[in-house]
Amino acid sequence: MVPVRCIHCRAQTVLRLPGPPPWVGARFEDPGWSILNEPEEGHAVFACGPCFEKEMAAQEKSGHPQIRGEG
């Protein structure tokens, strides 16, 4: 289990990695979470359901990806 937090609102959940490595998949403890690729730095970032929806709505309006990682 890996604790993670939302890049925007800092909500927390747990990412479960089943079995021994290497892992081909994982699942979040709480529903609605997403893993996103931060386009400029190439980091994986996490978003809770409400923040993910806001992010996607903002991208639709702007036409440009706006997801940013923390580094």
N, CA, C and O atoms as CSV, one atom per row, in Angstrom:
chain,resi,resn,atom,element,x,y,z
A,1,MET,N,N,0.834,-1.179,0.000
A,1,MET,CA,C,0.000,0.000,0.000
A,1,MET,C,C,0.883,1.248,0.000
A,1,MET,O,O,1.886,1.325,0.709
A,2,VAL,N,N,0.480,2.215,-0.812
A,2,VAL,CA,C,1.230,3.459,-0.931
A,2,VAL,C,C,0.272,4.621,-0.659
A,2,VAL,O,O,-0.708,4.786,-1.386
A,3,PRO,N,N,0.533,5.423,0.365
A,3,PRO,CA,C,-0.319,6.589,0.586
A,3,PRO,C,C,-0.047,7.648,-0.483
A,3,PRO,O,O,1.106,7.919,-0.820
A,4,VAL,N,N,-1.119,8.244,-1.013
A,4,VAL,CA,C,-0.990,9.291,-2.026
A,4,VAL,C,C,-1.923,10.442,-1.666
A,4,VAL,O,O,-2.866,10.271,-0.893
A,5,ARG,N,N,-1.647,11.638,-2.243
A,5,ARG,CA,C,-2.536,12.769,-2.009
A,5,ARG,C,C,-2.824,13.473,-3.329
A,5,ARG,O,O,-2.046,13.396,-4.280
A,6,CYS,N,N,-3.951,14.155,-3.360
A,6,CYS,CA,C,-4.391,14.883,-4.541
A,6,CYS,C,C,-3.473,16.076,-4.775
A,6,CYS,O,O,-3.122,16.800,-3.844
A,7,ILE,N,N,-3.094,16.266,-6.021
A,7,ILE,CA,C,-2.200,17.355,-6.375
A,7,ILE,C,C,-2.836,18.723,-6.126
A,7,ILE,O,O,-2.125,19.710,-5.933
A,8,HIS,N,N,-4.159,18.789,-6.130
A,8,HIS,CA,C,-4.837,20.078,-5.982
A,8,HIS,C,C,-5.305,20.342,-4.556
A,8,HIS,O,O,-4.905,21.341,-3.956
A,9,CYS,N,N,-6.140,19.474,-4.002
A,9,CYS,CA,C,-6.767,19.760,-2.703
A,9,CYS,C,C,-6.085,19.058,-1.529
A,9,CYS,O,O,-6.434,19.302,-0.374
A,10,ARG,N,N,-5.127,18.200,-1.813
A,10,ARG,CA,C,-4.352,17.482,-0.797
A,10,ARG,C,C,-5.135,16.369,-0.082
A,10,ARG,O,O,-4.674,15.858,0.939
A,11,ALA,N,N,-6.303,15.990,-0.597
A,11,ALA,CA,C,-7.025,14.840,-0.038
A,11,ALA,C,C,-6.115,13.622,-0.138
A,11,ALA,O,O,-5.240,13.572,-1.002
A,12,GLN,N,N,-6.315,12.638,0.739
A,12,GLN,CA,C,-5.447,11.458,0.751
A,12,GLN,C,C,-6.232,10.171,0.550
A,12,GLN,O,O,-7.398,10.066,0.930
A,13,THR,N,N,-5.567,9.200,-0.054
A,13,THR,CA,C,-6.079,7.841,-0.196
A,13,THR,C,C,-4.880,6.904,-0.221
A,13,THR,O,O,-3.745,7.317,0.017
A,14,VAL,N,N,-5.149,5.648,-0.513
A,14,VAL,CA,C,-4.097,4.635,-0.574
A,14,VAL,C,C,-4.161,3.955,-1.933
A,14,VAL,O,O,-5.242,3.617,-2.417
A,15,LEU,N,N,-3.003,3.756,-2.543
A,15,LEU,CA,C,-2.886,3.008,-3.790
A,15,LEU,C,C,-2.402,1.614,-3.421
A,15,LEU,O,O,-1.333,1.459,-2.831
A,16,ARG,N,N,-3.182,0.606,-3.766
A,16,ARG,CA,C,-2.833,-0.782,-3.442
A,16,ARG,C,C,-2.143,-1.434,-4.636
A,16,ARG,O,O,-2.665,-1.431,-5.750
A,17,LEU,N,N,-0.972,-1.987,-4.384
A,17,LEU,CA,C,-0.209,-2.706,-5.401
A,17,LEU,C,C,-0.305,-4.197,-5.067
A,17,LEU,O,O,0.288,-4.653,-4.090
A,18,PRO,N,N,-1.042,-4.948,-5.869
A,18,PRO,CA,C,-1.271,-6.354,-5.541
A,18,PRO,C,C,-0.075,-7.254,-5.850
A,18,PRO,O,O,0.527,-7.158,-6.920
A,19,GLY,N,N,0.256,-8.117,-4.914
A,19,GLY,CA,C,1.305,-9.115,-5.134
A,19,GLY,C,C,2.700,-8.530,-5.187
A,19,GLY,O,O,2.902,-7.345,-4.925
A,20,PRO,N,N,3.665,-9.379,-5.531
A,20,PRO,CA,C,5.064,-8.944,-5.590
A,20,PRO,C,C,5.349,-8.143,-6.875
A,20,PRO,O,O,4.636,-8.293,-7.867
A,21,PRO,N,N,6.389,-7.296,-6.855
A,21,PRO,CA,C,6.754,-6.549,-8.059
A,21,PRO,C,C,7.318,-7.483,-9.124
A,21,PRO,O,O,7.752,-8.583,-8.783
A,22,PRO,N,N,7.333,-7.106,-10.361
A,22,PRO,CA,C,6.835,-5.843,-10.901
A,22,PRO,C,C,5.313,-5.858,-11.028
A,22,PRO,O,O,4.723,-6.904,-11.299
A,23,TRP,N,N,4.678,-4.701,-10.833
A,23,TRP,CA,C,3.223,-4.610,-10.841
A,23,TRP,C,C,2.716,-4.226,-12.219
A,23,TRP,O,O,3.295,-3.372,-12.890
A,24,VAL,N,N,1.647,-4.855,-12.630
A,24,VAL,CA,C,1.033,-4.521,-13.918
A,24,VAL,C,C,-0.185,-3.626,-13.718
A,24,VAL,O,O,-0.767,-3.135,-14.685
A,25,GLY,N,N,-0.558,-3.420,-12.489
A,25,GLY,CA,C,-1.710,-2.586,-12.192
A,25,GLY,C,C,-1.804,-2.318,-10.710
A,25,GLY,O,O,-1.033,-2.853,-9.913
A,26,ALA,N,N,-2.745,-1.495,-10.357
A,26,ALA,CA,C,-2.983,-1.141,-8.959
A,26,ALA,C,C,-4.415,-0.640,-8.850
A,26,ALA,O,O,-5.097,-0.450,-9.857
A,27,ARG,N,N,-4.865,-0.427,-7.608
A,27,ARG,CA,C,-6.189,0.162,-7.438
A,27,ARG,C,C,-6.159,1.105,-6.248
A,27,ARG,O,O,-5.392,0.927,-5.302
A,28,PHE,N,N,-7.019,2.113,-6.324
A,28,PHE,CA,C,-7.134,3.062,-5.232
A,28,PHE,C,C,-8.099,2.528,-4.179
A,28,PHE,O,O,-9.073,1.846,-4.500
A,29,GLU,N,N,-7.819,2.843,-2.933
A,29,GLU,CA,C,-8.698,2.458,-1.827
A,29,GLU,C,C,-10.062,3.140,-1.968
A,29,GLU,O,O,-11.095,2.529,-1.694
A,30,ASP,N,N,-10.062,4.398,-2.394
A,30,ASP,CA,C,-11.301,5.169,-2.534
A,30,ASP,C,C,-11.641,5.330,-4.011
A,30,ASP,O,O,-10.742,5.492,-4.836
A,31,PRO,N,N,-12.929,5.288,-4.355
A,31,PRO,CA,C,-13.319,5.419,-5.760
A,31,PRO,C,C,-13.118,6.845,-6.282
A,31,PRO,O,O,-13.099,7.806,-5.513
A,32,GLY,N,N,-12.970,6.958,-7.593
A,32,GLY,CA,C,-12.926,8.253,-8.257
A,32,GLY,C,C,-11.552,8.840,-8.476
A,32,GLY,O,O,-11.432,9.859,-9.155
A,33,TRP,N,N,-10.514,8.242,-7.932
A,33,TRP,CA,C,-9.162,8.783,-8.063
A,33,TRP,C,C,-8.576,8.433,-9.423
A,33,TRP,O,O,-8.953,7.437,-10.041
A,34,SER,N,N,-7.633,9.280,-9.885
A,34,SER,CA,C,-6.959,9.055,-11.164
A,34,SER,C,C,-5.465,9.318,-11.025
A,34,SER,O,O,-5.037,10.124,-10.200
A,35,ILE,N,N,-4.690,8.630,-11.836
A,35,ILE,CA,C,-3.263,8.905,-11.978
A,35,ILE,C,C,-3.099,9.605,-13.316
A,35,ILE,O,O,-3.585,9.133,-14.344
A,36,LEU,N,N,-2.407,10.736,-13.289
A,36,LEU,CA,C,-2.248,11.542,-14.489
A,36,LEU,C,C,-0.772,11.743,-14.787
A,36,LEU,O,O,0.051,11.789,-13.873
A,37,ASN,N,N,-0.440,11.862,-16.053
A,37,ASN,CA,C,0.926,12.152,-16.459
A,37,ASN,C,C,1.088,13.659,-16.555
A,37,ASN,O,O,0.404,14.310,-17.345
A,38,GLU,N,N,1.988,14.218,-15.758
A,38,GLU,CA,C,2.268,15.646,-15.806
A,38,GLU,C,C,3.094,15.885,-17.060
A,38,GLU,O,O,4.214,15.386,-17.160
A,39,PRO,N,N,2.563,16.641,-18.023
A,39,PRO,CA,C,3.182,16.669,-19.354
A,39,PRO,C,C,4.561,17.310,-19.449
A,39,PRO,O,O,5.380,16.841,-20.240
A,40,GLU,N,N,4.857,18.349,-18.691
A,40,GLU,CA,C,6.138,19.028,-18.855
A,40,GLU,C,C,7.293,18.280,-18.207
A,40,GLU,O,O,8.370,18.175,-18.793
A,41,GLU,N,N,7.075,17.754,-16.990
A,41,GLU,CA,C,8.157,17.103,-16.262
A,41,GLU,C,C,8.100,15.583,-16.331
A,41,GLU,O,O,9.054,14.909,-15.943
A,42,GLY,N,N,6.992,15.039,-16.822
A,42,GLY,CA,C,6.871,13.595,-16.963
A,42,GLY,C,C,6.599,12.850,-15.675
A,42,GLY,O,O,6.770,11.631,-15.632
A,43,HIS,N,N,6.182,13.537,-14.623
A,43,HIS,CA,C,5.854,12.885,-13.360
A,43,HIS,C,C,4.435,12.340,-13.390
A,43,HIS,O,O,3.578,12.854,-14.108
A,44,ALA,N,N,4.197,11.304,-12.612
A,44,ALA,CA,C,2.834,10.826,-12.390
A,44,ALA,C,C,2.290,11.579,-11.185
A,44,ALA,O,O,2.940,11.643,-10.141
A,45,VAL,N,N,1.087,12.153,-11.331
A,45,VAL,CA,C,0.446,12.884,-10.239
A,45,VAL,C,C,-0.919,12.263,-9.989
A,45,VAL,O,O,-1.447,11.553,-10.845
A,46,PHE,N,N,-1.487,12.525,-8.827
A,46,PHE,CA,C,-2.747,11.921,-8.417
A,46,PHE,C,C,-3.813,12.994,-8.262
A,46,PHE,O,O,-3.526,14.106,-7.821
A,47,ALA,N,N,-5.045,12.655,-8.627
A,47,ALA,CA,C,-6.157,13.588,-8.491
A,47,ALA,C,C,-7.366,12.850,-7.939
A,47,ALA,O,O,-7.715,11.767,-8.409
A,48,CYS,N,N,-8.010,13.454,-6.922
A,48,CYS,CA,C,-9.255,12.881,-6.403
A,48,CYS,C,C,-10.353,13.120,-7.439
A,48,CYS,O,O,-10.159,13.887,-8.381
A,49,GLY,N,N,-11.488,12.478,-7.273
A,49,GLY,CA,C,-12.576,12.591,-8.241
A,49,GLY,C,C,-13.015,14.013,-8.531
A,49,GLY,O,O,-13.048,14.408,-9.696
A,50,PRO,N,N,-13.360,14.809,-7.504
A,50,PRO,CA,C,-13.813,16.180,-7.774
A,50,PRO,C,C,-12.742,17.045,-8.457
A,50,PRO,O,O,-13.064,17.816,-9.362
A,51,CYS,N,N,-11.499,16.930,-8.044
A,51,CYS,CA,C,-10.430,17.719,-8.671
A,51,CYS,C,C,-10.163,17.257,-10.094
A,51,CYS,O,O,-9.866,18.074,-10.965
A,52,PHE,N,N,-10.265,15.951,-10.341
A,52,PHE,CA,C,-10.091,15.433,-11.696
A,52,PHE,C,C,-11.163,16.010,-12.621
A,52,PHE,O,O,-10.866,16.423,-13.742
A,53,GLU,N,N,-12.400,16.037,-12.150
A,53,GLU,CA,C,-13.496,16.590,-12.958
A,53,GLU,C,C,-13.262,18.069,-13.256
A,53,GLU,O,O,-13.479,18.509,-14.385
A,54,LYS,N,N,-12.823,18.842,-12.263
A,54,LYS,CA,C,-12.533,20.263,-12.473
A,54,LYS,C,C,-11.406,20.435,-13.483
A,54,LYS,O,O,-11.476,21.299,-14.357
A,55,GLU,N,N,-10.373,19.615,-13.364
A,55,GLU,CA,C,-9.230,19.687,-14.279
A,55,GLU,C,C,-9.657,19.402,-15.712
A,55,GLU,O,O,-9.252,20.112,-16.633
A,56,MET,N,N,-10.465,18.377,-15.906
A,56,MET,CA,C,-10.916,18.025,-17.245
A,56,MET,C,C,-11.811,19.107,-17.823
A,56,MET,O,O,-11.727,19.409,-19.013
A,57,ALA,N,N,-12.670,19.697,-16.994
A,57,ALA,CA,C,-13.544,20.781,-17.467
A,57,ALA,C,C,-12.710,21.991,-17.886
A,57,ALA,O,O,-13.007,22.626,-18.898
A,58,ALA,N,N,-11.667,22.316,-17.116
A,58,ALA,CA,C,-10.793,23.440,-17.455
A,58,ALA,C,C,-10.056,23.183,-18.761
A,58,ALA,O,O,-9.866,24.101,-19.559
A,59,GLN,N,N,-9.641,21.947,-18.983
A,59,GLN,CA,C,-8.936,21.615,-20.228
A,59,GLN,C,C,-9.860,21.730,-21.426
A,59,GLN,O,O,-9.446,22.185,-22.493
A,60,GLU,N,N,-11.125,21.315,-21.252
A,60,GLU,CA,C,-12.073,21.421,-22.361
A,60,GLU,C,C,-12.273,22.873,-22.762
A,60,GLU,O,O,-12.362,23.191,-23.947
A,61,LYS,N,N,-12.344,23.755,-21.767
A,61,LYS,CA,C,-12.548,25.178,-22.058
A,61,LYS,C,C,-11.326,25.801,-22.720
A,61,LYS,O,O,-11.457,26.599,-23.648
A,62,SER,N,N,-10.135,25.437,-22.241
A,62,SER,CA,C,-8.913,26.060,-22.753
A,62,SER,C,C,-8.380,25.388,-24.010
A,62,SER,O,O,-7.742,26.031,-24.844
A,63,GLY,N,N,-8.645,24.089,-24.142
A,63,GLY,CA,C,-8.095,23.343,-25.273
A,63,GLY,C,C,-6.659,22.923,-25.089
A,63,GLY,O,O,-6.058,22.355,-26.001
A,64,HIS,N,N,-6.078,23.201,-23.890
A,64,HIS,CA,C,-4.686,22.854,-23.600
A,64,HIS,C,C,-4.583,22.137,-22.275
A,64,HIS,O,O,-5.210,22.567,-21.307
A,65,PRO,N,N,-3.807,21.043,-22.186
A,65,PRO,CA,C,-3.616,20.363,-20.906
A,65,PRO,C,C,-2.998,21.302,-19.884
A,65,PRO,O,O,-2.059,22.033,-20.198
A,66,GLN,N,N,-3.514,21.285,-18.671
A,66,GLN,CA,C,-3.025,22.173,-17.616
A,66,GLN,C,C,-2.566,21.444,-16.371
A,66,GLN,O,O,-2.304,22.087,-15.355
A,67,ILE,N,N,-2.458,20.120,-16.411
A,67,ILE,CA,C,-2.079,19.360,-15.227
A,67,ILE,C,C,-0.612,19.607,-14.934
A,67,ILE,O,O,0.232,19.486,-15.822
A,68,ARG,N,N,-0.308,19.949,-13.705
A,68,ARG,CA,C,1.065,20.236,-13.315
A,68,ARG,C,C,1.435,19.466,-12.079
A,68,ARG,O,O,0.641,19.369,-11.143
A,69,GLY,N,N,2.635,18.913,-12.058
A,69,GLY,CA,C,3.125,18.158,-10.915
A,69,GLY,C,C,3.838,19.048,-9.921
A,69,GLY,O,O,4.062,20.233,-10.167
A,70,GLU,N,N,4.187,18.460,-8.805
A,70,GLU,CA,C,4.868,19.200,-7.755
A,70,GLU,C,C,6.372,19.054,-7.843
A,70,GLU,O,O,7.102,19.837,-7.236
A,71,GLY,N,N,6.850,18.069,-8.585
A,71,GLY,CA,C,8.292,17.869,-8.712
A,71,GLY,C,C,8.851,16.880,-7.754
A,71,GLY,O,O,10.055,16.624,-7.763
